[in-house]
């Protein structure tokens, strides 16, 4: 059985633009611009460990395996300000409700994140999109 996990996109608060004062040389302006960008950019939530370990071949629902069900499930993961998965919804179904449900169940149970940070460095809730693949074939 083959299971895959793909990180699709993470989101956090939108970036803000600020003007750089035209003082000093070009190098000073570039340095100031870089510092301001670093201070203003939110930090996205980051999975702790490998998301592929959240959903493993040992988790394959026996009924789905017996029926030869397989497919890709894309889920929207809600992450609270502590990094805990607080919700999971199917964004794109595998075509098999058991696999979709099992994916969200496992992501909610096992998923852990470093929380997203606001531009001011405060931990904030965020969302992440992730794709997991279920394959009933294991080469035997």
Secondary structure by P-SEA (a helix, b strand, c coil): cbbbbbbccccccbbbbbbbcccccaaaaaaaaaaaaaaccccccccccccccccccccccaaaaaabbbbbbbbbbbbcccccccccccccccccaaaaaaaaaaaaacccccbbbcccccbbbbbbbbbbbbbccccc
